[in-house]
């Protein structure tokens, strides 16, 4: 071999030795220094962490009917790191998932080890996806929320978001109880997404949520919603609210809002439309508020049941003059004041009581604080402190200058119905845990507000309101009804008033009431509660008699 050939061979050998040395150094670096990092990277490509959603508890009415339930469904996901041909995979999945291939491909090209491709699809479709055995594509159980009765009590029940978290109503307020606790699964997969038999596999099963039981009577709820809808349409009102409850227990049998919505379809909903306005929205109650002024006057001895009181044509208080245009000066007893819904008569009663004492009774009846229902977003209304009333005593007495929710005014009438004892309203009667054990909610708190004889006297006077006064359209054939009409100025956003609120709140049978119903219509025509709201009370009452089997002399 020539010297040139020998030099070339030597040079090549040296280069080869240098390459081998470099490879050896690199191998040593990878195996000795970076081994843990590369092992972790390889592990990330093989090991999957999957969240196992918990079955969300159901929401039932008082008889066990389903208002919200989770049904079996499955979710398709992808691991882009295991997918070699995103375009082909997307074209294969598109018809099954009912999505365009382009966005699926975009999902599969993301720099992630987990992407959702289709949430909560049917079991048959999910099975077809599994049968394809596509690399990097998997399927996991993920229940879907269903509201079988659609609009029924939707503002009460509420709804959940895509993450299975409650966003409104009972779904939100009792989310922790309903939601349970999600589980997890860690497993090792090959490049085709199949589990490696001897690979990592650990699992923590999810804990199902508890089922929540409501006090809602589904038949009365349906009838109430239908009657409210007809009242809104007939009076061309902006909307309406109705509450029906048992004054003895505080159980709410029906709570209706109009307009309403379908919680199965929540995209594009107006945030105002999903509120349970019976507890979240406060308004000036108007003349229905006079029952508190009348009850306080009786309880404090400011007037006797049959005592006549001189009611002038007008009353001047500070710089304000109050006039009853439809009446002249006259003498009225308390029954007459309530039956004729006399503003000046009620103002005279308030003057006899004084601001401090009337404020005391407003608070005892539940004004200025939440009812204890525990519903999310419940308003306490607005009750100015007595020290700031100044010239507001007359307006507060007749239901202006303060605000209450429809539930608060229903609770006030329920106190009269329940012989002077206020009972916290209840919407949830209990829950059933994953083990099947039933847990009842605590007994509703109650306290006496007025003596039972005062409550009985006021009920008797309210019977006259319905028998021959402003509430005659609230009559229910065969039953004595006690109630009060209300027409109040409508607060507008910002400052001032625009339009009116028409209301009627009543109870029956008057001697021992089994049911209190409150109707509130927003900007109805006619504006009077006796003309706009009382007929809806009668319609709901007639159905309640049948549904709840209330005897005439209960």
HELIX and SHEET records of a PDB file:
HELIX    1   1 UNK A    3  UNK A   28  1                                  26    
HELIX    2   2 UNK A   29  UNK A   33  3                                   5    
HELIX    3   3 UNK A   35  UNK A   46  1                                  12    
HELIX    4   4 UNK A   80  UNK A   82  5                                   3    
HELIX    5   5 UNK A   86  UNK A   97  1                                  12    
HELIX    6   6 UNK A  101  UNK A  108  1                                   8    
HELIX    7   7 UNK A  123  UNK A  132  1                                  10    
HELIX    8   8 UNK A  154  UNK A  157  1                                   4    
HELIX    9   9 UNK A  169  UNK A  173  1                                   5    
HELIX   10  10 UNK A  175  UNK A  179  1                                   5    
HELIX   11  11 UNK A  218  UNK A  235  1                                  18    
HELIX   12  12 UNK A  277  UNK A  280  1                                   4    
HELIX   13  13 UNK A  286  UNK A  289  5                                   4    
HELIX   14  14 UNK A  290  UNK A  299  1                                  10    
HELIX   15  15 UNK A  334  UNK A  339  1                                   6    
HELIX   16  16 UNK A  343  UNK A  353  1                                  11    
HELIX   17  17 UNK A  355  UNK A  364  1                                  10    
HELIX   18  18 UNK A  386  UNK A  388  5                                   3    
HELIX   19  19 UNK A  390  UNK A  392  5                                   3    
HELIX   20  20 UNK A  393  UNK A  397  1                                   5    
HELIX   21  21 UNK A  406  UNK A  417  1                                  12    
HELIX   22  22 UNK A  452  UNK A  468  1                                  17    
HELIX   23  23 UNK A  472  UNK A  474  5                                   3    
HELIX   24  24 UNK A  529  UNK A  532  1                                   4    
HELIX   25  25 UNK A  534  UNK A  548  1                                  15    
SHEET    1   A 3 UNK A  47  UNK A  52  0                                        
SHEET    2   A 3 UNK A 183  UNK A 188 -1                                        
SHEET    3   A 3 UNK A 201  UNK A 204 -1                                        
SHEET    1   B 6 UNK A 144  UNK A 146  0                                        
SHEET    2   B 6 UNK A  66  UNK A  71 -1                                        
SHEET    3   B 6 UNK A  59  UNK A  60 -1                                        
SHEET    4   B 6 UNK A 211  UNK A 214  1                                        
SHEET    5   B 6 UNK A 428  UNK A 432 -1                                        
SHEET    6   B 6 UNK A 438  UNK A 440 -1                                        
SHEET    1   C 3 UNK A 115  UNK A 121  0                                        
SHEET    2   C 3 UNK A  74  UNK A  78 -1                                        
SHEET    3   C 3 UNK A 137  UNK A 141 -1                                        
SHEET    1   D 2 UNK A 159  UNK A 160  0                                        
SHEET    2   D 2 UNK A 166  UNK A 168 -1                                        
SHEET    1   E 5 UNK A 252  UNK A 258  0                                        
SHEET    2   E 5 UNK A 239  UNK A 245 -1                                        
SHEET    3   E 5 UNK A 515  UNK A 522 -1                                        
SHEET    4   E 5 UNK A 497  UNK A 508 -1                                        
SHEET    5   E 5 UNK A 481  UNK A 491 -1                                        
SHEET    1   F 2 UNK A 282  UNK A 283  0                                        
SHEET    2   F 2 UNK A 404  UNK A 405 -1                                        
SHEET    1   G 2 UNK A 309  UNK A 311  0                                        
SHEET    2   G 2 UNK A 330  UNK A 332 -1                                        
SHEET    1   H 2 UNK A 314  UNK A 317  0                                        
SHEET    2   H 2 UNK A 320  UNK A 323 -1                                        
SHEET    1   I 2 UNK A 421  UNK A 423  0                                        
SHEET    2   I 2 UNK A 446  UNK A 448 -1                                        
END                                                                             
